[in-house]
């Protein structure tokens, strides 16, 4: 039997909170630790990055020129009886002129223990 919507939302909320806390440290390793060892990060139409070591490099670059951003969640659901949790929404980034621009994202998290999920597929269309 699959997870209830309440369980899905709570587990993805935890992933989001952990991600935000890791970003706040400014340490690329802390952020990469939230990704599955076989994770893929996709920048639609540009490139795909595979594995934690490469994901660390992405966050090293990001932290050199940080920007304010937040994620706006549109939908949460599960697949494989809770083996995977999927979140779709938008990343809102503050631009230099103080306006916000939104970019669609999809994140798939893979269960690694009863309550713990790691980011397995992280896709953003910028």
MMTF fields as JSON, N, C-alpha, C and O atoms, coordinates in Angstrom:
{
  "mmtfVersion": "1.0.0",
  "mmtfProducer": "UNKNOWN",
  "numBonds": 503,
  "numAtoms": 504,
  "numGroups": 126,
  "numChains": 1,
  "numModels": 1,
  "chainsPerModel": [1],
  "groupsPerChain": [126],
  "chainIdList": ["A"],
  "bondAtomList": [4, 2, 8, 6, 12, 10, 16, 14, 20, 18, 24, 22, 28, 26, 32, 30, 36, 34, 40, 38, 44, 42, 48, 46, 52, 50, 56, 54, 60, 58, 64, 62, 68, 66, 72, 70, 76, 74, 80, 78, 84, 82, 88, 86, 92, 90, 96, 94, 100, 98, 104, 102, 108, 106, 112, 110, 116, 114, 120, 118, 124, 122, 128, 126, 132, 130, 136, 134, 140, 138, 144, 142, 148, 146, 152, 150, 156, 154, 160, 158, 164, 162, 168, 166, 172, 170, 176, 174, 180, 178, 184, 182, 188, 186, 192, 190, 196, 194, 200, 198, 204, 202, 208, 206, 212, 210, 216, 214, 220, 218, 224, 222, 228, 226, 232, 230, 236, 234, 240, 238, 244, 242, 248, 246, 252, 250, 256, 254, 260, 258, 264, 262, 268, 266, 272, 270, 276, 274, 280, 278, 284, 282, 288, 286, 292, 290, 296, 294, 300, 298, 304, 302, 308, 306, 312, 310, 316, 314, 320, 318, 324, 322, 328, 326, 332, 330, 336, 334, 340, 338, 344, 342, 348, 346, 352, 350, 356, 354, 360, 358, 364, 362, 368, 366, 372, 370, 376, 374, 380, 378, 384, 382, 388, 386, 392, 390, 396, 394, 400, 398, 404, 402, 408, 406, 412, 410, 416, 414, 420, 418, 424, 422, 428, 426, 432, 430, 436, 434, 440, 438, 444, 442, 448, 446, 452, 450, 456, 454, 460, 458, 464, 462, 468, 466, 472, 470, 476, 474, 480, 478, 484, 482, 488, 486, 492, 490, 496, 494, 500, 498],
  "bondOrderList": [1, 1, 1, 1, 1, 1, 1, 1, 1, 1, 1, 1, 1, 1, 1, 1, 1, 1, 1, 1, 1, 1, 1, 1, 1, 1, 1, 1, 1, 1, 1, 1, 1, 1, 1, 1, 1, 1, 1, 1, 1, 1, 1, 1, 1, 1, 1, 1, 1, 1, 1, 1, 1, 1, 1, 1, 1, 1, 1, 1, 1, 1, 1, 1, 1, 1, 1, 1, 1, 1, 1, 1, 1, 1, 1, 1, 1, 1, 1, 1, 1, 1, 1, 1, 1, 1, 1, 1, 1, 1, 1, 1, 1, 1, 1, 1, 1, 1, 1, 1, 1, 1, 1, 1, 1, 1, 1, 1, 1, 1, 1, 1, 1, 1, 1, 1, 1, 1, 1, 1, 1, 1, 1, 1, 1],
  "groupList": [{"groupName": "UNK", "atomNameList": ["N", "CA", "C", "O"], "elementList": ["N", "C", "C", "O"], "formalChargeList": [0, 0, 0, 0], "bondAtomList": [1, 0, 2, 1, 3, 2], "bondOrderList": [1, 1, 2], "singleLetterCode": "X", "chemCompType": "L-PEPTIDE LINKING"}],
  "groupTypeList": [0, 0, 0, 0, 0, 0, 0, 0, 0, 0, 0, 0, 0, 0, 0, 0, 0, 0, 0, 0, 0, 0, 0, 0, 0, 0, 0, 0, 0, 0, 0, 0, 0, 0, 0, 0, 0, 0, 0, 0, 0, 0, 0, 0, 0, 0, 0, 0, 0, 0, 0, 0, 0, 0, 0, 0, 0, 0, 0, 0, 0, 0, 0, 0, 0, 0, 0, 0, 0, 0, 0, 0, 0, 0, 0, 0, 0, 0, 0, 0, 0, 0, 0, 0, 0, 0, 0, 0, 0, 0, 0, 0, 0, 0, 0, 0, 0, 0, 0, 0, 0, 0, 0, 0, 0, 0, 0, 0, 0, 0, 0, 0, 0, 0, 0, 0, 0, 0, 0, 0, 0, 0, 0, 0, 0, 0],
  "groupIdList": [1, 2, 3, 4, 5, 6, 7, 8, 9, 10, 11, 12, 13, 14, 15, 16, 17, 18, 19, 20, 21, 22, 23, 24, 25, 26, 27, 28, 29, 30, 31, 32, 33, 34, 35, 36, 37, 38, 39, 40, 41, 42, 43, 44, 45, 46, 47, 48, 49, 50, 51, 52, 53, 54, 55, 56, 57, 58, 59, 60, 61, 62, 63, 64, 65, 66, 67, 68, 69, 70, 71, 72, 73, 74, 75, 76, 77, 78, 79, 80, 81, 82, 83, 84, 85, 86, 87, 88, 89, 90, 91, 92, 93, 94, 95, 96, 97, 98, 99, 100, 101, 102, 103, 104, 105, 106, 107, 108, 109, 110, 111, 112, 113, 114, 115, 116, 117, 118, 119, 120, 121, 122, 123, 124, 125, 126],
  "secStructList": [7, 7, 7, 7, 2, 2, 2, 2, 2, 2, 2, 2, 2, 2, 2, 2, 2, 2, 2, 2, 2, 2, 2, 2, 2, 6, 7, 2, 2, 2, 2, 2, 6, 6, 3, 3, 3, 3, 3, 3, 3, 3, 3, 6, 6, 6, 3, 3, 3, 3, 1, 2, 2, 2, 2, 2, 2, 2, 2, 2, 2, 2, 2, 2, 6, 7, 7, 7, 3, 3, 3, 3, 3, 3, 3, 3, 3, 3, 3, 6, 6, 6, 6, 3, 3, 3, 3, 3, 3, 3, 3, 3, 3, 3, 7, 6, 6, 1, 7, 3, 3, 3, 3, 3, 3, 3, 3, 3, 3, 3, 3, 1, 1, 1, 1, 7, 3, 3, 3, 3, 3, 3, 3, 3, 7, 7],
  "xCoordList": [0.838, 0.0, 0.88, 1.904, 0.484, 1.236, 1.068, 0.326, 1.759, 1.709, 0.493, 0.019, -0.004, -1.081, -0.497, 0.715, -1.354, -0.877, -0.21, 0.775, -0.74, -0.148, 1.279, 2.174, 1.486, 2.828, 3.787, 4.941, 3.299, 4.123, 4.552, 5.732, 3.579, 3.872, 4.855, 5.769, 4.68, 5.568, 6.991, 7.952, 7.132, 8.478, 9.187, 10.393, 8.44, 9.06, 9.337, 10.282, 8.526, 8.809, 10.138, 10.922, 10.387, 11.653, 12.833, 13.862, 12.693, 13.758, 14.038, 15.195, 12.976, 13.126, 13.803, 14.704, 13.377, 13.98, 15.455, 16.283, 15.779, 17.183, 18.012, 19.153, 17.436, 18.13, 18.385, 19.49, 17.366, 17.516, 18.565, 19.356, 18.577, 19.571, 20.98, 21.925, 21.123, 22.439, 22.919, 24.096, 22.026, 22.382, 22.858, 23.828, 22.179, 22.519, 23.926, 24.519, 24.471, 25.832, 26.882, 28.002, 26.517, 27.48, 28.523, 29.516, 28.306, 29.261, 28.716, 27.723, 29.345, 28.866, 28.744, 27.843, 29.642, 29.576, 28.292, 27.668, 27.895, 26.655, 25.459, 24.568, 25.436, 24.331, 24.4, 23.387, 25.569, 25.729, 25.378, 24.945, 25.558, 25.211, 23.719, 23.313, 22.903, 21.463, 21.085, 19.923, 22.066, 21.857, 22.27, 23.254, 21.525, 21.848, 23.211, 23.525, 24.02, 25.32, 25.218, 26.152, 24.087, 23.885, 22.954, 22.33, 22.862, 21.95, 22.35, 23.513, 21.339, 21.529, 20.906, 19.78, 21.651, 21.15, 21.052, 22.036, 19.864, 19.626, 19.273, 18.345, 20.021, 19.68, 19.142, 19.908, 17.817, 17.15, 17.715, 17.821, 18.072, 18.594, 20.046, 20.595, 20.677, 22.064, 22.991, 23.886, 22.782, 23.686, 23.05, 21.996, 23.713, 23.328, 24.584, 25.65, 24.448, 25.568, 25.245, 24.133, 26.215, 25.982, 26.888, 28.099, 26.293, 27.048, 27.381, 27.425, 27.611, 27.863, 29.081, 29.035, 30.161, 31.383, 31.15, 31.632, 30.42, 30.118, 29.104, 29.171, 28.173, 27.182, 27.866, 27.468, 28.878, 29.656, 30.212, 30.169, 30.73, 31.299, 30.247, 30.543, 29.023, 27.938, 27.699, 27.562, 27.649, 27.384, 28.594, 28.423, 29.796, 30.974, 30.847, 31.112, 30.442, 30.249, 29.098, 29.196, 28.018, 26.848, 27.185, 26.733, 27.974, 28.3, 29.291, 29.449, 29.962, 30.861, 30.074, 30.56, 28.866, 28.011, 26.588, 25.7, 26.372, 25.073, 23.944, 24.164, 22.749, 21.563, 20.454, 20.477, 19.495, 18.338, 17.374, 17.053, 16.917, 15.932, 15.067, 15.431, 13.928, 13.04, 12.369, 12.347, 11.826, 11.087, 9.605, 9.209, 8.809, 7.358, 6.823, 7.006, 6.173, 5.721, 4.338, 3.423, 4.198, 2.912, 2.252, 1.028, 3.048, 2.473, 3.495, 4.684, 3.002, 3.797, 3.078, 1.861, 3.809, 3.209, 4.277, 5.465, 3.84, 4.77, 4.639, 3.665, 5.639, 5.623, 6.261, 7.099, 5.85, 6.447, 6.172, 7.064, 4.941, 4.568, 5.497, 5.889, 5.84, 6.667, 8.158, 8.949, 8.557, 9.99, 10.561, 11.706, 9.738, 10.13, 9.088, 7.887, 9.549, 8.674, 9.037, 10.214, 8.024, 8.241, 7.625, 6.494, 8.397, 7.908, 8.093, 9.167, 7.025, 7.081, 6.724, 5.876, 7.39, 7.106, 7.94, 8.271, 8.279, 9.054, 10.129, 9.902, 11.293, 12.355, 12.214, 12.255, 12.047, 11.946, 13.282, 13.717, 13.93, 15.257, 15.157, 14.553, 15.773, 15.805, 16.919, 18.081, 16.544, 17.487, 18.166, 17.701, 19.259, 19.971, 19.085, 19.343, 18.038, 17.149, 16.047, 15.095, 16.196, 15.279, 13.962, 13.106, 13.775, 12.581, 12.813, 13.95, 11.724, 11.801, 11.464, 10.557, 12.205, 11.922, 11.765, 12.539, 10.747, 10.454, 10.848, 10.691, 11.369, 11.795, 11.194, 11.286, 10.578, 10.0, 11.069, 12.176, 10.707, 11.614, 10.832, 9.624, 11.559, 11.037, 12.157, 13.291, 11.819, 12.801, 12.216, 11.085, 13.0, 12.603, 13.537, 14.76, 12.942, 13.721, 13.531, 12.425, 14.611, 14.596, 14.734, 15.573, 13.893, 13.946, 15.226, 15.569, 15.93, 17.134, 16.959, 17.768, 15.917, 15.522, 14.046, 13.442, 13.464, 12.025, 11.558, 10.546, 12.273, 11.841, 12.762, 12.433, 13.896, 14.9, 14.883, 14.86, 14.896, 14.945, 16.12, 16.44, 16.761, 17.822, 17.392, 16.647, 17.859, 17.527, 18.205, 19.418, 17.399, 17.865, 17.924, 18.798, 16.992, 16.895, 16.463, 15.411, 17.261, 16.998, 17.049, 18.117, 15.888, 15.794, 15.21, 14.192, 15.857, 15.348, 15.472, 16.445, 14.47, 14.438, 14.687, 13.785, 15.931, 16.297, 16.583, 16.906],
  "yCoordList": [-1.187, 0.0, 1.246, 1.294, 2.225, 3.469, 4.357, 4.039, 5.454, 6.436, 7.342, 7.554, 7.87, 8.854, 10.183, 10.388, 11.073, 12.385, 13.125, 13.835, 12.963, 13.601, 13.091, 13.876, 11.781, 11.204, 11.688, 12.016, 11.728, 12.207, 13.646, 13.983, 14.488, 15.906, 16.086, 16.906, 15.333, 15.459, 15.026, 15.676, 13.958, 13.47, 14.414, 14.633, 14.968, 15.92, 17.257, 17.956, 17.611, 18.822, 18.666, 19.611, 17.481, 17.208, 17.314, 17.895, 16.763, 16.863, 18.333, 18.748, 19.121, 20.547, 21.289, 22.095, 21.025, 21.692, 21.329, 22.191, 20.062, 19.631, 20.309, 20.706, 20.439, 21.082, 22.556, 23.057, 23.242, 24.662, 24.859, 25.8, 23.981, 24.073, 23.832, 24.51, 22.874, 22.586, 23.753, 24.11, 24.344, 25.515, 26.646, 27.333, 26.838, 27.932, 27.795, 28.792, 26.577, 26.393, 26.907, 27.23, 26.98, 27.401, 26.346, 26.636, 25.123, 24.031, 23.074, 22.39, 23.012, 22.136, 20.666, 19.965, 20.2, 18.804, 18.545, 17.496, 19.499, 19.337, 19.188, 18.378, 19.962, 19.874, 18.549, 17.863, 18.191, 16.955, 15.716, 14.711, 15.774, 14.633, 14.317, 13.22, 15.255, 15.035, 14.363, 14.02, 14.179, 13.537, 12.072, 11.726, 11.232, 9.813, 9.694, 10.528, 8.687, 8.536, 8.475, 8.865, 7.987, 7.893, 8.98, 8.807, 10.078, 11.158, 11.791, 11.781, 12.341, 13.096, 14.476, 14.597, 15.512, 16.883, 17.311, 17.255, 17.736, 18.088, 19.567, 20.042, 20.282, 21.648, 21.519, 21.411, 21.531, 21.21, 22.049, 23.272, 21.357, 22.008, 22.443, 23.01, 22.185, 22.626, 21.463, 21.154, 20.813, 19.73, 18.83, 19.137, 17.724, 16.796, 16.451, 16.234, 16.404, 16.14, 14.853, 14.681, 13.948, 12.645, 12.444, 12.654, 12.039, 11.64, 12.792, 13.957, 12.429, 13.426, 14.296, 15.503, 13.713, 14.503, 15.631, 16.747, 15.345, 16.383, 17.381, 18.571, 16.903, 17.795, 18.759, 19.919, 18.293, 19.185, 20.345, 21.493, 20.055, 21.108, 22.146, 23.339, 21.693, 22.621, 23.584, 24.79, 23.044, 23.902, 24.764, 25.858, 24.306, 25.168, 26.416, 27.527, 26.233, 27.378, 28.256, 29.483, 27.627, 28.383, 29.257, 30.398, 28.724, 29.466, 30.602, 31.48, 30.597, 31.709, 32.984, 34.089, 32.826, 33.965, 33.656, 33.419, 33.658, 33.235, 34.198, 35.386, 33.655, 34.468, 34.003, 32.885, 34.88, 34.518, 33.717, 34.109, 32.59, 31.804, 31.042, 30.849, 30.623, 29.78, 28.804, 29.024, 27.733, 26.793, 26.908, 26.991, 26.91, 26.975, 25.633, 25.272, 24.906, 23.549, 23.589, 24.233, 22.893, 22.782, 21.429, 21.353, 20.354, 19.014, 18.065, 18.118, 17.199, 16.121, 14.808, 14.723, 13.798, 12.474, 11.409, 11.713, 10.143, 9.035, 8.021, 8.02, 7.162, 6.062, 4.855, 4.99, 3.687, 2.461, 2.254, 1.854, 2.523, 2.347, 3.093, 2.571, 4.313, 5.145, 4.984, 5.616, 4.146, 3.999, 5.315, 5.675, 6.015, 7.31, 8.357, 8.087, 9.542, 10.688, 11.739, 11.984, 12.354, 13.315, 14.65, 14.718, 15.703, 17.052, 17.891, 17.914, 18.579, 19.503, 20.894, 21.076, 21.861, 23.232, 24.204, 23.973, 25.317, 26.37, 26.857, 26.961, 27.15, 27.806, 29.293, 29.7, 30.105, 31.558, 32.171, 32.034, 32.847, 33.432, 34.952, 35.509, 35.612, 37.077, 37.536, 37.165, 38.343, 38.863, 40.131, 40.72, 40.551, 41.753, 42.996, 43.859, 43.098, 44.264, 44.092, 44.87, 43.051, 42.762, 42.12, 41.862, 41.854, 41.141, 39.644, 39.184, 38.902, 37.45, 36.807, 37.249, 35.763, 34.988, 33.534, 33.023, 32.866, 31.485, 30.525, 30.812, 29.368, 28.319, 26.994, 26.672, 26.215, 24.933, 23.936, 23.896, 23.136, 22.08, 20.807, 20.831, 19.701, 18.417, 17.718, 17.639, 17.219, 16.507, 15.144, 15.043, 14.103, 12.746, 12.293, 12.35, 11.846, 11.378, 9.874, 9.36, 9.181, 7.72, 7.37, 7.922, 6.438, 5.998, 5.202, 4.31, 5.534, 4.793, 4.107, 3.256, 4.469, 3.785, 4.104, 4.805, 3.606, 3.784, 5.228, 5.488, 6.156, 7.55, 8.467, 9.638, 7.978, 8.85, 8.711, 7.611, 9.869, 9.94, 10.808, 11.794, 10.436, 11.246, 11.681, 10.971, 12.835, 13.355, 12.463, 12.258, 11.947, 11.0, 11.641, 11.324, 12.531, 13.225, 14.653, 14.87, 15.616, 17.027, 17.775, 17.94, 18.227, 18.822, 20.225, 20.443, 21.165, 22.539, 23.058, 22.775, 23.822, 24.387, 25.889, 26.66, 26.294, 27.715, 28.319, 29.503],
  "zCoordList": [0.0, 0.0, 0.0, 0.682, -0.749, -0.859, 0.362, 1.291, 0.337, 1.413, 1.238, 0.121, 2.352, 2.277, 1.793, 1.847, 1.325, 0.889, 2.045, 1.846, 3.237, 4.42, 4.667, 4.98, 4.525, 4.701, 3.609, 3.885, 2.382, 1.265, 1.524, 1.42, 1.861, 2.101, 3.252, 3.162, 4.327, 5.494, 5.152, 5.566, 4.417, 4.073, 3.104, 3.214, 2.162, 1.238, 1.918, 1.553, 2.893, 3.675, 4.41, 4.488, 4.943, 5.64, 4.672, 5.015, 3.476, 2.464, 2.166, 2.105, 1.98, 1.664, 2.812, 2.581, 4.045, 5.208, 5.352, 5.646, 5.147, 5.218, 4.126, 4.363, 2.936, 1.82, 2.133, 1.926, 2.628, 2.961, 4.051, 3.988, 5.046, 6.124, 5.584, 5.988, 4.678, 4.096, 3.238, 3.284, 2.463, 1.65, 2.556, 2.238, 3.678, 4.602, 5.176, 5.588, 5.211, 5.73, 4.749, 5.145, 3.465, 2.45, 2.127, 1.459, 2.595, 2.38, 1.316, 1.563, 0.143, -0.927, -0.509, -0.969, 0.355, 0.803, 1.592, 1.434, 2.44, 3.208, 2.284, 2.542, 1.216, 0.265, -0.489, -0.629, -0.969, -1.746, -0.933, -1.497, 0.372, 1.225, 1.188, 1.572, 0.735, 0.625, -0.69, -0.908, -1.56, -2.855, -2.785, -2.131, -3.45, -3.58, -4.283, -5.132, -3.955, -4.629, -6.156, -6.856, -6.673, -8.121, -8.653, -9.7, -7.947, -8.335, -9.66, -10.065, -10.311, -11.542, -11.348, -10.867, -11.726, -11.717, -13.179, -13.917, -13.59, -14.988, -15.088, -14.434, -15.91, -16.298, -17.719, -18.677, -17.844, -19.103, -20.25, -20.158, -21.326, -22.515, -22.405, -23.35, -21.259, -21.065, -20.754, -21.541, -19.603, -19.222, -18.172, -17.616, -17.92, -16.862, -16.078, -16.654, -14.782, -13.883, -13.142, -12.642, -13.069, -12.46, -11.251, -11.328, -10.142, -8.954, -8.016, -8.413, -6.766, -5.722, -5.985, -5.749, -6.466, -6.669, -7.669, -7.474, -8.727, -9.72, -9.172, -9.481, -8.367, -7.756, -6.784, -6.682, -6.081, -5.203, -6.023, -5.581, -7.208, -8.061, -8.45, -8.511, -8.713, -9.05, -7.89, -8.094, -6.674, -5.517, -5.162, -4.626, -5.442, -5.251, -6.115, -5.654, -7.362, -8.267, -7.792, -7.804, -7.377, -6.92, -5.714, -5.625, -4.794, -3.577, -3.83, -2.981, -4.985, -5.324, -5.615, -5.373, -6.132, -6.474, -6.002, -6.821, -4.685, -4.158, -4.532, -4.766, -4.58, -4.836, -3.895, -3.382, -3.687, -2.878, -3.742, -4.864, -3.204, -3.932, -2.94, -1.78, -3.427, -2.645, -3.602, -4.813, -3.055, -3.889, -3.566, -2.404, -4.6, -4.492, -4.976, -6.139, -4.103, -4.407, -5.046, -4.533, -6.169, -6.852, -6.612, -6.502, -6.528, -6.372, -5.763, -6.076, -4.888, -4.294, -4.561, -4.395, -4.966, -5.118, -4.978, -4.861, -4.991, -4.788, -5.909, -6.661, -6.002, -6.959, -6.285, -5.394, -6.724, -6.19, -4.715, -3.966, -4.288, -2.877, -1.929, -0.885, -2.304, -1.44, -1.643, -0.942, -2.591, -2.883, -3.418, -3.141, -4.184, -4.744, -4.37, -4.405, -4.016, -3.794, -4.829, -5.094, -5.408, -6.484, -6.086, -5.603, -6.3, -6.024, -7.279, -7.881, -7.659, -8.794, -8.308, -7.435, -8.896, -8.507, -9.301, -10.464, -8.631, -9.275, -8.314, -7.109, -8.861, -8.102, -8.406, -9.567, -7.364, -7.532, -7.128, -5.985, -8.078, -7.863, -7.94, -8.856, -6.945, -6.959, -7.894, -7.73, -8.868, -9.851, -9.321, -8.345, -9.959, -9.493, -9.378, -8.538, -10.216, -10.141, -9.085, -9.036, -8.236, -7.124, -7.558, -6.711, -8.849, -9.278, -9.095, -8.995, -9.054, -8.909, -10.253, -10.959, -10.591, -11.792, -11.376, -10.567, -11.939, -11.574, -12.692, -13.879, -12.263, -13.18, -12.708, -11.524, -13.613, -13.214, -12.759, -13.297, -11.754, -11.303, -11.006, -10.771, -11.026, -10.567, -9.816, -10.288, -8.649, -7.836, -7.481, -7.004, -7.72, -7.354, -6.242, -6.373, -5.157, -4.007, -3.865, -4.027, -3.564, -3.409, -1.938, -1.226, -1.496, -0.098, 0.141, -0.636, 1.229, 1.608, 2.963, 3.333, 3.699, 4.933, 5.153, 4.341, 6.229, 6.439, 6.297, 5.646, 6.889, 6.887, 6.089, 5.9, 5.619, 4.991, 3.473, 2.92, 2.825, 1.37, 0.957, 1.621, -0.144, -0.735, -2.134, -2.809, -2.559, -3.882, -4.93, -4.904, -5.839, -6.85, -8.242, -9.049, -8.5, -9.793, -9.488, -8.887, -9.895, -9.606, -10.929, -11.52, -11.39, -12.724, -12.634, -11.978, -13.293, -13.346, -14.771, -15.47, -15.188, -16.537, -16.436, -16.108, -16.723, -16.6, -17.958, -18.052]
}
